[in-house]
Amino acid sequence: MKKIISVILVVIMVLSLAIPAFAAEEVPEYPTIYVTGAKTNNIYLDGEKVFPKNVDEMGIIKEALAPCFKKLAEGLVTGNYQPYVDEFYNAMAPMFEGATLDKNGEPSNGSSPEYHSSTVDVSDAQGGYDIWSFRFWYDWRLSPVQIAAEMKAYIDRVIETTDKDKVQLVGRCLGANMIAAYLHYNKEHAKQYVSDVSYFASSAWGIDYMSAIYTGDFVLDPVAIDNFLNYYMENGDLIDDEETSLLILTMVEFFRQVKVLGIAGESLVKLVDLFKGELIPKIVRETLGTWPSYWAMVTEECYEGARNFIYKGLEDEYAGMIKKIDKYHYEVQKNLIGDMKELKNAGVNFCIFAKYGFPEIPVYEGATAQSDSSTTLYRQSFGATSADYGKILDEKYIASVKDKKYVSPDKVIDGSTCLFPETTWYIRDLHHDDFGQLHDPVLEIMRYDLDGDSEKYPRFLRNVNGGLQPADENKEAVKEEDNIFASAIRFFTAILNFIVRLLNKNK
């Protein structure tokens, strides 16, 4: 009997020692490699910073609009709009001087980023890694395909330096495109060395307004324009990319002037054709379009139309550039969703963070969508359904959603339709430029493998005074069917678009 009791006591003692040991076991903490987006690394030429310029770019943009529209007004009288094209180009091109790439998408002028991952010292952060401990520096102008090998080498350096088994990758905006290229060309490497991938306001699935610029496929939508201008005038600068601001604001004002001045018939057709057919291709080819990375943000649906629009008749001259952008589109972009699913099934966790509560840039069909001011919620989240900006989902639609946990408290979002519903978070009133509020939460979410059902970080959040809180109702939003005025505007828009199509058909 004593022997049995002794055995039981020994077992209890062993278990009592094992329990604290198990409880004290720490969750693995992996180093995080942060891949930021476009224009986050200054460009230098001959020791001088050439991009971004050390000037008040928004001031220059606003000042440049005046002579542009003066030339446009003269064109309305004379019928000669070429001076408007020249004035516009002359106002915009100097902002890119020194930072543009050649016709092969290469920095043949010798320009280069201020920092590069190959030359930056990688040191162990001694645990307690934060999101900035290992920042991946790269030339954001280049094709993501070129950056993929650099990212693989950097991951290897971080793993060797920290003596960790894996790393976590965080991609902000264009950074997500860079990560997507690395994942596509290095799947086995990623399966072995990457534990988590987080995307903030990702442009990996494309940006709609960027696609409209590159295709010249602009659509006049009074609702979208009013949403944008009302917010812009009330809250200051909405467009984060100042080099794109001149182009965007000019397009918005251009369409408004077309509407206000009542231009019709052959004059309207000629004006629109000139704007779309001559001005945009010239600007894109010689400024934004010299960066293959920006082509990576054109949506899959619009890519071929954009390439043909910008390079029509110049295919031989720009063969090197076309080869680069084709490679990303046909190899990385077309396989993006498949790659994510494959890696997810192999154990790489994906956390998606989509932001909304801002009007979209109003230059394309569907620009009434929810946005973070730059990228639509639909594309950031890889497929979530949402009501238009300022609206809520129809009650019948909400009733059809099987699991209501995916419907946001403000009734704007149905997250059940996105790629990874369990690990996709939505943050209201967080602008495209703002990321700091997400840094600590995303590290905690990745480390502890949290999902949208977690109490601390539920899938629907709201930015309040610089901090994240669980989302609540948004009383400012209205059901679309209750807004008679909006319906009237849409009716007017339909008639206006019909007239424009008729004029184009009969020109």
Phi and psi in degrees as a GROMACS rama.xvg file:
@    title "Ramachandran Plot"
@    xaxis  label "Phi"
@    yaxis  label "Psi"
@TYPE xy
-62.3343  -35.9646  LYS-2
-65.0101  -41.4346  LYS-3
-63.0322  -44.1368  ILE-4
-62.768  -39.6504  ILE-5
-62.1388  -42.3012  SER-6
-62.4169  -43.7148  VAL-7
-61.3249  -43.3185  ILE-8
-63.3319  -39.9716  LEU-9
-62.2181  -43.8704  VAL-10
-60.8353  -44.1463  VAL-11
-61.9631  -42.026  ILE-12
-63.8513  -42.203  MET-13
-62.2932  -44.1045  VAL-14
-65.4007  -38.8506  LEU-15
-66.7785  -30.3046  SER-16
-76.649  -34.0274  LEU-17
-72.2265  -35.9483  ALA-18
-62.4189  -50.8117  ILE-19
-61.1289  -36.724  PRO-20
-63.4005  -40.1918  ALA-21
-67.8701  -42.4162  PHE-22
-66.3218  -29.9391  ALA-23
-83.3983  -8.30411  ALA-24
-62.2041  126.398  GLU-25
-85.4303  147.92  GLU-26
-72.3572  133.899  VAL-27
-54.6425  135.167  PRO-28
-113.164  113.806  GLU-29
-101.102  148.93  TYR-30
-65.8753  143.478  PRO-31
-105.719  126.197  THR-32
-99.6652  118.296  ILE-33
-99.2111  121.031  TYR-34
-111.357  101.344  VAL-35
-81.6865  177.059  THR-36
-94.0692  -154.398  GLY-37
-68.0948  148.865  ALA-38
63.7861  22.8123  LYS-39
-99.8843  8.69645  THR-40
-140.263  112.105  ASN-41
-59.4428  146.227  ASN-42
-102.928  132.115  ILE-43
-118.957  149.17  TYR-44
-139.812  120.922  LEU-45
54.0124  41.2681  ASP-46
78.5462  3.24636  GLY-47
-117.284  134.585  GLU-48
-70.43  123.895  LYS-49
-111.399  -12.3724  VAL-50
-158.748  130.949  PHE-51
-72.7074  157.914  PRO-52
-69.5005  149.28  LYS-53
-85.5042  61.1647  ASN-54
-139.723  167.315  VAL-55
-80.6171  89.6455  ASP-56
-65.4827  -40.3775  GLU-57
-65.1214  -34.3061  MET-58
-63.6368  -42.4569  GLY-59
-63.954  -41.7191  ILE-60
-60.1875  -49.0506  ILE-61
-64.9116  -37.8478  LYS-62
-68.219  -35.188  GLU-63
-71.6472  -23.2494  ALA-64
-63.461  -34.0238  LEU-65
-60.2516  -56.1428  ALA-66
-64.192  -30.2402  PRO-67
-61.0302  -46.7016  CYS-68
-76.268  -23.3361  PHE-69
-64.3039  -43.4107  LYS-70
-65.5229  -36.0415  LYS-71
-64.7734  -42.7243  LEU-72
-62.2264  -41.0443  ALA-73
-63.0848  -37.5569  GLU-74
-65.2943  -32.7402  GLY-75
-63.0415  -28.1574  LEU-76
-88.4523  -46.955  VAL-77
-86.7235  -22.2029  THR-78
83.1799  1.96465  GLY-79
-107.827  108.638  ASN-80
-102.096  -0.196575  TYR-81
-58.8952  -39.6184  GLN-82
-58.4021  -31.9559  PRO-83
-65.9702  -43.2243  TYR-84
-60.3385  -46.9386  VAL-85
-64.7074  -42.3157  ASP-86
-63.9977  -42.3616  GLU-87
-63.3265  -46.7062  PHE-88
-63.2175  -42.6764  TYR-89
-63.0275  -29.2492  ASN-90
-76.5874  -32.0654  ALA-91
-94.4385  -38.9907  MET-92
-57.1575  -40.3182  ALA-93
-59.6404  -23.7546  PRO-94
-65.7212  -21.0687  MET-95
-105.516  -2.53665  PHE-96
-56.8044  127.237  GLU-97
92.9018  -21.5581  GLY-98
-106.061  -10.8105  ALA-99
-72.4784  155.294  THR-100
-100.447  171.32  LEU-101
-83.1588  -173.161  ASP-102
-72.5106  -3.4965  LYS-103
-105.269  4.85559  ASN-104
73.2615  31.5887  GLY-105
-124.936  150.864  GLU-106
-82.444  67.9461  PRO-107
-68.7225  -14.9639  SER-108
-82.2709  -2.51399  ASN-109
92.041  2.04084  GLY-110
-69.1591  150.936  SER-111
-157.215  160.25  SER-112
-71.2168  156.126  PRO-113
-63.2055  -40.121  GLU-114
-123.597  153.394  TYR-115
-145.08  142.584  HIS-116
-60.1488  -28.5314  SER-117
-72.2337  -21.0031  SER-118
-111.263  -10.3898  THR-119
-82.136  132.981  VAL-120
-66.4519  132.81  ASP-121
-107.303  112.876  VAL-122
-122.186  152.508  SER-123
-68.3998  129.508  ASP-124
-81.3646  7.44405  ALA-125
57.0243  44.1751  GLN-126
74.9251  176.558  GLY-127
60.8015  36.4714  GLY-128
-59.5428  134.04  TYR-129
-108.083  -178.022  ASP-130
-72.3049  -19.0211  ILE-131
-97.9906  0.22667  TRP-132
-60.4674  -38.3944  SER-133
-131.451  87.1731  PHE-134
-92.163  130.221  ARG-135
-87.3549  109.747  PHE-136
-91.9808  134.244  TRP-137
-154.234  167.81  TYR-138
-84.5992  101.722  ASP-139
-69.1386  -5.77244  TRP-140
-80.779  -24.4048  ARG-141
-79.2126  165.616  LEU-142
-64.5861  139.179  SER-143
-55.4278  -27.4716  PRO-144
-62.097  -39.9138  VAL-145
-69.4613  -32.4637  GLN-146
-76.7749  -22.6449  ILE-147
-56.4653  -45.3263  ALA-148
-66.2106  -36.9819  ALA-149
-63.9837  -38.9505  GLU-150
-67.4938  -40.5333  MET-151
-59.7008  -45.4986  LYS-152
-64.5394  -37.3646  ALA-153
-68.3553  -40.4797  TYR-154
-59.2204  -43.6093  ILE-155
-61.4009  -39.9182  ASP-156
-65.1405  -43.0251  ARG-157
-64.8647  -42.8891  VAL-158
-63.6618  -42.9455  ILE-159
-64.9106  -40.9673  GLU-160
-70.5764  -41.3497  THR-161
-88.1248  -13.3795  THR-162
59.8624  35.22  ASP-163
-103.161  159.251  LYS-164
-80.2389  -31.2512  ASP-165
-141.939  169.574  LYS-166
-128.834  165.334  VAL-167
-111.798  139.323  GLN-168
-111.01  133.5  LEU-169
-124.269  122.741  VAL-170
-116.045  122.471  GLY-171
-102.578  122.986  ARG-172
51.9293  -114.866  CYS-173
-62.3272  -23.6722  LEU-174
-57.7092  -29.5736  GLY-175
-66.9163  -36.7167  ALA-176
-63.6057  -39.6651  ASN-177
-64.8695  -43.1685  MET-178
-64.6108  -40.3373  ILE-179
-59.2764  -38.8773  ALA-180
-67.9068  -43.3552  ALA-181
-58.3746  -46.6457  TYR-182
-62.5543  -38.44  LEU-183
-66.4119  -45.3021  HIS-184
-87.5863  -6.84814  TYR-185
-137.783  48.797  ASN-186
-58.4958  -47.997  LYS-187
-65.9501  -37.3561  GLU-188
-62.7749  -43.7072  HIS-189
-65.7187  -40.7867  ALA-190
-60.9966  -32.0381  LYS-191
-85.5947  -35.6066  GLN-192
-117.915  -0.251008  TYR-193
-117.519  123.526  VAL-194
-90.7079  -41.9026  SER-195
-141.215  149.716  ASP-196
-128.283  126.35  VAL-197
-120.176  134.646  SER-198
-114.516  127.214  TYR-199
-103.783  122.259  PHE-200
43.0983  52.9812  ALA-201
-63.586  140.472  SER-202
-106.373  12.6002  SER-203
-61.9567  -29.9289  ALA-204
-94.3586  8.47623  TRP-205
100.523  163.866  GLY-206
-124.322  126.069  ILE-207
-69.1014  -43.7705  ASP-208
-67.8877  -32.2368  TYR-209
-63.7646  -39.7323  MET-210
-64.7696  -38.1599  SER-211
-63.7954  -39.2294  ALA-212
-63.1546  -46.0831  ILE-213
-75.6969  -19.7032  TYR-214
-100.525  -16.4551  THR-215
70.8314  15.1285  GLY-216
-92.3514  71.028  ASP-217
-87.7829  144.106  PHE-218
-127.898  130.356  VAL-219
-82.8402  113.677  LEU-220
-129.54  103.152  ASP-221
-56.4581  -35.6452  PRO-222
-63.8151  -47.0844  VAL-223
-64.6125  -40.949  ALA-224
-64.5222  -43.764  ILE-225
-64.8046  -41.3299  ASP-226
-56.2792  -47.456  ASN-227
-68.0784  -51.825  PHE-228
-67.2818  -36.8106  LEU-229
-62.7999  -43.709  ASN-230
-69.0913  -43.0579  TYR-231
-61.3804  -45.6739  TYR-232
-69.7875  -28.8059  MET-233
-85.4081  -31.4374  GLU-234
-119.103  6.98529  ASN-235
86.6787  -151.929  GLY-236
-67.9041  121.01  ASP-237
-97.7678  -35.0749  LEU-238
-80.2697  121.56  ILE-239
-78.709  -29.1994  ASP-240
-88.7813  98.5658  ASP-241
-66.9429  -28.4646  GLU-242
-70.2544  -23.9754  GLU-243
-87.0004  -17.1892  THR-244
-58.6645  -43.7896  SER-245
-58.7919  -44.2378  LEU-246
-65.7441  -45.6046  LEU-247
-65.4801  -51.4424  ILE-248
-63.5302  -35.7246  LEU-249
-65.2243  -41.8853  THR-250
-63.9173  -43.6566  MET-251
-60.7237  -48.2724  VAL-252
-67.8563  -35.0653  GLU-253
-57.8392  -49.9614  PHE-254
-67.0496  -35.5124  PHE-255
-65.7395  -39.2214  ARG-256
-67.2567  -39.1352  GLN-257
-57.1798  -42.1208  VAL-258
-69.5406  -47.4664  LYS-259
-68.3348  -42.3165  VAL-260
-76.2554  -12.5765  LEU-261
65.7082  33.8432  GLY-262
-63.8309  134.58  ILE-263
-141.719  175.238  ALA-264
62.7073  -143.603  GLY-265
-64.1297  -31.942  GLU-266
-63.2148  -43.052  SER-267
-64.4385  -46.3401  LEU-268
-60.7031  -44.2724  VAL-269
-65.1405  -42.0732  LYS-270
-65.1718  -47.393  LEU-271
-64.5956  -43.3308  VAL-272
-63.4874  -39.1987  ASP-273
-65.4355  -45.7339  LEU-274
-61.1107  -45.484  PHE-275
-81.8424  -35.8666  LYS-276
-89.0407  -24.5819  GLY-277
-117.788  -47.5128  GLU-278
-67.4597  -51.9836  LEU-279
-64.4153  -49.3148  ILE-280
-57.5668  -39.4814  PRO-281
-63.8558  -47.0538  LYS-282
-62.7359  -47.8083  ILE-283
-63.9064  -46.9191  VAL-284
-58.8975  -34.0573  ARG-285
-106.162  -1.35424  GLU-286
-132.223  -97.034  THR-287
-56.8748  -38.2463  LEU-288
-74.1229  -7.57255  GLY-289
-76.9816  -10.3601  THR-290
-98.6142  108.264  TRP-291
-55.2231  -28.9067  PRO-292
-60.7949  -36.0804  SER-293
-71.0713  -31.0372  TYR-294
-64.4971  -28.659  TRP-295
-67.6099  -15.7816  ALA-296
-94.3961  1.08406  MET-297
-76.9641  135.351  VAL-298
-66.1685  155.557  THR-299
-58.5878  -39.0957  GLU-300
-65.7534  -28.8086  GLU-301
-101.139  -8.91112  CYS-302
-58.035  -54.1222  TYR-303
-64.2806  -38.5728  GLU-304
-63.1709  -39.1118  GLY-305
-65.9033  -46.9896  ALA-306
-59.6728  -42.6214  ARG-307
-69.5424  -34.4186  ASN-308
-68.6118  -42.5475  PHE-309
-79.4136  -35.6308  ILE-310
-112.337  14.4863  TYR-311
-57.4159  124.715  LYS-312
81.6086  -4.2006  GLY-313
-123.289  21.9575  LEU-314
-59.9664  -39.7402  GLU-315
-70.1558  -40.7998  ASP-316
-63.8281  -36.1158  GLU-317
-109.034  29.0412  TYR-318
-58.7564  -40.4085  ALA-319
-63.817  -42.9894  GLY-320
-65.2878  -45.8764  MET-321
-61.0962  -38.5124  ILE-322
-61.7359  -41.1116  LYS-323
-65.7817  -48.7064  LYS-324
-73.179  -30.0834  ILE-325
-63.7265  -42.0201  ASP-326
-60.6596  -45.1401  LYS-327
-63.6339  -45.7049  TYR-328
-63.7644  -51.1205  HIS-329
-78.8782  -22.3776  TYR-330
-103.538  -43.2739  GLU-331
-92.9016  -56.571  VAL-332
-62.7806  -43.759  GLN-333
-67.4878  -21.1782  LYS-334
-106.641  9.34381  ASN-335
-56.4061  -55.3962  LEU-336
-64.8859  -41.8094  ILE-337
-61.3619  -41.1043  GLY-338
-62.9535  -43.5051  ASP-339
-63.1987  -42.4521  MET-340
-64.4071  -43.4721  LYS-341
-62.2893  -44.9777  GLU-342
-68.9536  -36.2823  LEU-343
-60.5215  -45.0176  LYS-344
-66.5176  -23.6918  ASN-345
-87.8961  0.457601  ALA-346
107.323  0.0755931  GLY-347
-84.0104  117.878  VAL-348
-84.0605  134.693  ASN-349
-110.304  129.044  PHE-350
-119.849  121.426  CYS-351
-111.56  131.727  ILE-352
-121.949  113.501  PHE-353
-113.367  136.241  ALA-354
-113.958  149.876  LYS-355
-155.647  -179.499  TYR-356
107.111  12.8851  GLY-357
-130.629  151.766  PHE-358
-73.7611  149.758  PRO-359
-82.1794  159.597  GLU-360
-71.3375  122.077  ILE-361
-87.0297  64.0801  PRO-362
-126.082  13.3867  VAL-363
-148.544  163.885  TYR-364
-67.8153  125.916  GLU-365
97.0764  9.93223  GLY-366
-74.179  5.42734  ALA-367
-84.8237  3.27472  THR-368
-70.6922  162.136  ALA-369
-67.2386  142.051  GLN-370
-152.378  167.76  SER-371
-101.237  15.9958  ASP-372
95.8047  -9.70136  SER-373
-133.579  -43.0567  SER-374
-126.121  136.855  THR-375
-68.9008  151.799  THR-376
-59.8746  -37.6718  LEU-377
-56.3989  -46.3342  TYR-378
-78.5656  -35.7769  ARG-379
-59.5323  -40.5046  GLN-380
-89.7403  -2.93241  SER-381
59.8085  50.0928  PHE-382
115.869  6.48902  GLY-383
-66.4685  147.975  ALA-384
-91.8236  138.879  THR-385
-147.086  157.094  SER-386
-75.4206  163.959  ALA-387
-65.5991  163.96  ASP-388
-56.1834  128.728  TYR-389
82.203  3.11211  GLY-390
-121.364  172.842  LYS-391
-126.214  164.148  ILE-392
-66.9381  148.648  LEU-393
-63.8763  142.48  ASP-394
-60.8102  -36.5505  GLU-395
-65.1905  -38.3835  LYS-396
-64.8869  -46.5686  TYR-397
-58.3664  -40.3973  ILE-398
-63.9871  -26.3575  ALA-399
-81.407  -13.795  SER-400
-73.1529  121.779  VAL-401
-64.9424  -46.5612  LYS-402
-112.085  107.329  ASP-403
-69.4219  -9.97413  LYS-404
-65.2601  -18.167  LYS-405
-89.7913  -2.74869  TYR-406
-93.335  126.515  VAL-407
-68.2514  151.752  SER-408
-57.574  -29.3135  PRO-409
-85.6449  3.07616  ASP-410
61.6701  29.2816  LYS-411
-98.0706  -30.0424  VAL-412
-124.734  140.873  ILE-413
-116.803  103.786  ASP-414
-82.396  -1.14395  GLY-415
-71.2097  -17.3627  SER-416
-93.7884  -1.42316  THR-417
-82.0036  175.551  CYS-418
-65.1669  -47.4879  LEU-419
-125.688  80.4061  PHE-420
-57.4694  -34.8044  PRO-421
-73.6855  -26.7383  GLU-422
-123.585  40.7366  THR-423
-122.493  128.686  THR-424
-113.953  148.642  TRP-425
-124.507  128.226  TYR-426
-122.062  116.04  ILE-427
-82.9937  145.38  ARG-428
64.1787  29.7002  ASP-429
-114.718  112.067  LEU-430
-67.9943  157.272  HIS-431
-55.3199  -35.4154  HIS-432
-75.7654  -17.3717  ASP-433
-96.4648  121.655  ASP-434
-131.234  -19.8985  PHE-435
-55.1246  -34.9776  GLY-436
-63.7826  -21.6466  GLN-437
-93.0096  -14.9226  LEU-438
-58.6129  -54.9777  HIS-439
-66.7104  -44.6633  ASP-440
-58.8588  -40.8032  PRO-441
-68.3341  -34.7465  VAL-442
-65.2001  -41.1715  LEU-443
-68.841  -40.4724  GLU-444
-62.1405  -43.738  ILE-445
-69.1535  -42.1559  MET-446
-64.8069  -40.9813  ARG-447
-101.983  12.2982  TYR-448
51.8008  47.3358  ASP-449
-77.3254  156.641  LEU-450
-125.339  -174.707  ASP-451
-68.5833  -9.42587  GLY-452
-88.7382  -1.13338  ASP-453
-67.6672  146.617  SER-454
-71.3809  -38.491  GLU-455
-73.9732  -38.8445  LYS-456
-127.824  73.84  TYR-457
-64.0976  159.334  PRO-458
-64.2736  -19.9446  ARG-459
-114.105  115.967  PHE-460
-125.857  167.632  LEU-461
-140.723  138.503  ARG-462
-84.2537  116.493  ASN-463
-127.157  112.206  VAL-464
52.6552  41.6282  ASN-465
82.585  8.25528  GLY-466
-132.271  156.183  GLY-467
-94.3402  134.399  LEU-468
-132.016  156.842  GLN-469
-56.0676  140.496  PRO-470
-66.8948  154.613  ALA-471
-130.714  -172.583  ASP-472
-68.4145  149.642  GLU-473
-114.243  97.6793  ASN-474
-72.3849  -12.8741  LYS-475
-77.3291  -23.3722  GLU-476
-74.599  149.82  ALA-477
-130.462  153.758  VAL-478
-70.1115  136.463  LYS-479
-61.5781  -37.8936  GLU-480
-70.6687  -15.8753  GLU-481
-87.9487  -8.20714  ASP-482
-96.3637  91.8244  ASN-483
-65.2765  -37.9066  ILE-484
-62.0162  -42.8591  PHE-485
-62.8039  -38.4296  ALA-486
-62.9007  -39.4033  SER-487
-64.1477  -40.8621  ALA-488
-65.2976  -41.252  ILE-489
-63.6763  -36.7651  ARG-490
-63.8515  -44.0303  PHE-491
-61.6757  -41.5221  PHE-492
-62.3408  -41.6364  THR-493
-60.3165  -42.501  ALA-494
-64.6085  -44.5458  ILE-495
-62.4188  -43.8561  LEU-496
-64.5852  -35.9725  ASN-497
-62.8884  -42.5665  PHE-498
-63.4235  -43.9981  ILE-499
-61.8037  -43.4402  VAL-500
-63.6466  -37.4059  ARG-501
-65.422  -42.3203  LEU-502
-64.037  -42.1313  LEU-503
-62.8567  -37.3221  ASN-504
-67.8443  -35.1799  LYS-505
-96.0928  4.16239  ASN-506
